[in-house]
C-alpha cells in the first residue's frame, strides 16, 4: 500500500508516519501479505481519530466562558484595574427604596450603566474603569438624589453612603376666590388685631403684599375702628395738654374749659382727617389706605419707599399712583378746622399748617411702620407673596 503524501494535514501526516514505522516493524518480523495491509489501514483510521479527539478536548479545555451581556459597557481597562461602586437607596425615614432608578455617569458626560435597586435597596456597578463618576437616583413618587463627584481608583471597591431620596415636593397652586366683600371683611379683622405691644393700634399696616383690597364699606369700617379706639382719645388728650402748656390757641382760654376745647379740636383734626383720607377719598378714587410693608432692599431704598407713602399709594387693582386720597384728605381736614378753631387762628394759614402737619405725620408714621413697629406687633401676619 502506498505511503500517504506530505500534502496531507499535519494531523493525518503524523498518524501516517507512525503507521509506516509499524509496517516496517511487521515486515522485519516476517509478517507478509494481507494481514500487514489490514493492520496498516486500521492503524491509520484509529490513530487519526484518536489524535483528532485529543485535539478537540484540548480546544474545549482552553475555551473561556463567554461574558454575560451588560446594559452598557464601561471604558476598557485591564481586569485587575476595574473598580466597583455599590450602595443602598433609602428614604428620609431610613427605609430601603426598591425599584429606584440608579444611573452612573462619567464626568465626560457618557452614561455608563443604569440599574434598579433591589428589594433590599441595594445597587451595584461592577467593571468600572478608573475615573470620576457621579450617581443620580430617582424613585417613584420621590425626589432626586445626585451624588458628589466619586473618584474611582484601580481595583477600588467604593460604597456610596448617604443615598437618601427626598420626598417629592408637592407643587400646589391655590387660586384665592370668593366673595370680595368677605375677603375684605377678613382683612379688617386681621387689621384690628394688630397692636404695638398689644396696646397701640397698628391697623393700617399690612404685611401681606398680595392682600385683597378693601371695598368702600370696609374702608369706612376700618376708619371708624381707628377713630373710636381708646388710644385715639388718649392721643387727643396728650396733644391738648401740650398745646395748653405752650399757650397755643389762646382763644380757647385756660383751665379745664380751655383744655376741653383744645381736646375737642385735636380729636376732631384726627377724626376728620382719618375719615377723609382713609375712607371717603379712598372709596372715591379706589385707592388702598393701608401701608404695604416692604422689608427688603437697602435701608436707603426702604427709607424713600416709606416717605413716598405720603404722596404715593396703591390702587385697589395694585397699581401705584399719586396719593390723592391722603393729600386731599389732610387738606380737607385743615379746611374743616376753620369751623371750630378760635376766630383769630382761622384762615388759609390754619388750613395749610394743618395740611403740612398731616402730611409730615403720615410720612413719619410710615417710617415707624417700615423700621420699628413690625417687631413690636405680635399679632401681625407674616409677610408673603413677594415684594415691591
C-alpha positions, 0 to 999 in steps of 0.5 A: 500500500502506498505511503500517504503524501506530505500534502496531507494535514499535519494531523493525518501526516503524523498518524501516517508516519507512525503507521509506516514505522509499524509496517516496517516493524511487521515486515522485519518480523516476517509478517507478509501479505494481507494481514500487514495491509489490514493492520496498516489501514486500521492503524491509520483510521484509529490513530487519526481519530484518536489524535483528532479527539485529543485535539478537540478536548484540548480546544474545549479545555482552553475555551473561556466562558463567554461574558454575560451581556451588560446594559452598557459597557464601561471604558476598557481597562485591564481586569485587575484595574476595574473598580466597583461602586455599590450602595443602598437607596433609602428614604428620609425615614431610613427605609430601603427604596426598591425599584429606584432608578440608579444611573452612573455617569462619567464626568465626560458626560457618557452614561455608563450603566443604569440599574434598579435597586433591589428589594433590599435597596441595594445597587451595584456597578461592577467593571468600572474603569478608573475615573470620576463618576457621579450617581443620580437616583430617582424613585417613584413618587420621590425626589432626586438624589445626585451624588458628589463627584466619586473618584474611582481608583484601580481595583477600588471597591467604593460604597456610596453612603448617604443615598437618601431620596427626598420626598417629592415636593408637592407643587400646589397652586391655590387660586384665592376666590370668593366673595370680595366683600368677605375677603375684605371683611377678613382683612379688617379683622386681621387689621384690628388685631394688630397692636404695638405691644398689644396696646397701640393700634397698628391697623393700617399696616399690612404685611401681606403684599398680595392682600385683597383690597378693601371695598368702600364699606370696609374702608369706612369700617376700618376708619371708624375702628381707628377713630373710636379706639381708646388710644385715639382719645388718649392721643387727643388728650396728650396733644391738648395738654401740650398745646395748653402748656405752650399757650397755643390757641389762646382763644380757647382760654385756660383751665379745664374749659380751655383744655376741653376745647383744645381736646375737642379740636385735636380729636376732631383734626384726627377724626376728620382727617382719618375719615377723609383720607382713609375712607371717603377719598379712598372709596372715591378714587379706589385707592388702598389706605393701608401701608404695604410693608416692604422689608427688603432692599437697602435701608436707603431704598426702604427709607424713600419707599416709606416717605413716598407713602405720603404722596404715593399709594396703591390702587385697589387693582395694585397699581401705584399712583399719586396719593390723592386720597391722603393729600386731599384728605389732610387738606380737607381736614385743615379746611374743616378746622376753620369751623371750630378753631378760635376766630383769630387762628382761622384762615388759609394759614390754619388750613395749610399748617394743618395740611403740612402737619398731616402730611409730615405725620403720615410720612413719619408714621410710615417710617415707624411702620417700615423700621420699628413697629413690625417687631413690636406687633405680635399679632401681625401676619407674616409677610408673603407673596413677594415684594415691591 
